[in-house]
Amino acid sequence: MTQTASSEFARSTAVERQSDHSFSAELDAGWKVAGAINGGYLLGIVGRALRSLGPKTPDPLVISTFYLGPSADGPADISIRTLREGRSTASYSVDLSQNGAPTIAAMATMGNLGELPDDVATTATPPQLPTPEECIDAAEASEKFHKAAPIIDRFDMRLDPATAGFAVGKPSGRGLLQGWIRLVDGTDPDPLSLLTFLDAFPPVMFDLGRFNWAPTMELTAHLRALPAPGWISAKISTRNIAGGMFEEDCELWDSAGRLVAQSRQLARQPRG
């Protein structure tokens, strides 16, 4: 199934143009985590607004986002300033605000993923995973978890049993999570849903036995290619915890075995 205007993700990330460089959006409560709107979902909305500027540069190539405060469900305003427009890419600054207060400040470069060269030279390898059917379905989480993180109902998410020990009180301590993800209605991935997938899994700190949700300070997303239809496999890891903060690296691979998106975020250690 391809992305359509009637898909849940398309509806939830819809924006309405207010002027040449300003948009409004309605943030959906179904994308909350621990009482706040998820940062990956907000990236999807920012990407949707940027894509709406025009057809020349339809895809986010890189977005670096600072989270200035929590976003709530309800109306939001998006303002965009053009920094540079070239022949194949364009760069912008983006602010998302609610009730006059900014909650996101971002910089983005847009381009056309479908026009990039198809050469690949990488030492990166996809995560080695059991089939989705052999993995743990996140939908089987407790009622308490669903209530705290209704966002998990937006995805079909399957966790690799080898990295999901935290769910039964036995985290591996490696700082690694792996699994599969797709939109719950079966809509095939596109560049905007990849942005959301980059911040969709539980915090990697869960695998270190440090629970509760971890607020993101900054997240940089790189999109590398248009994703093939089907499941996306994910690898999330951390290597350094210091000063009350940790980094979280995420790789997303499509069904054709191609690395289609990467991110690094700096987050505060889980509270509580």
Sequence and secondary structure as in RCSB ss.txt:
>XXXX:A:sequence
MTQTASSEFARSTAVERQSDHSFSAELDAGWKVAGAINGGYLLGIVGRALRSLGPKTPDPLVISTFYLGPSADGP
ADISIRTLREGRSTASYSVDLSQNGAPTIAAMATMGNLGELPDDVATTATPPQLPTPEECIDAAEASEKFHKAAP
IIDRFDMRLDPATAGFAVGKPSGRGLLQGWIRLVDGTDPDPLSLLTFLDAFPPVMFDLGRFNWAPTMELTAHLRA
LPAPGWISAKISTRNIAGGMFEEDCELWDSAGRLVAQSRQLARQPRG
>XXXX:A:secstr
    TTSHHHHHT EEEEETTEEEEEE GGGEETTEE HHHHHHHHHHHHHTT SSS EEEEEEEEE S   SEE
EEEEEEEEEE SS EEEEEEEEETTEEEEEEEEEEE GGGS               GGGSEEGGGS HHHHHH G
GGGGEEEEE GGG GGGGT   SS EEEEEEEETT     HHHHHHHTTTS  GGGGGT  S   EEEEEEEE S
   SS EEEEEE   EETTEEEEEEEEE TTS EEEEEEEEEE    
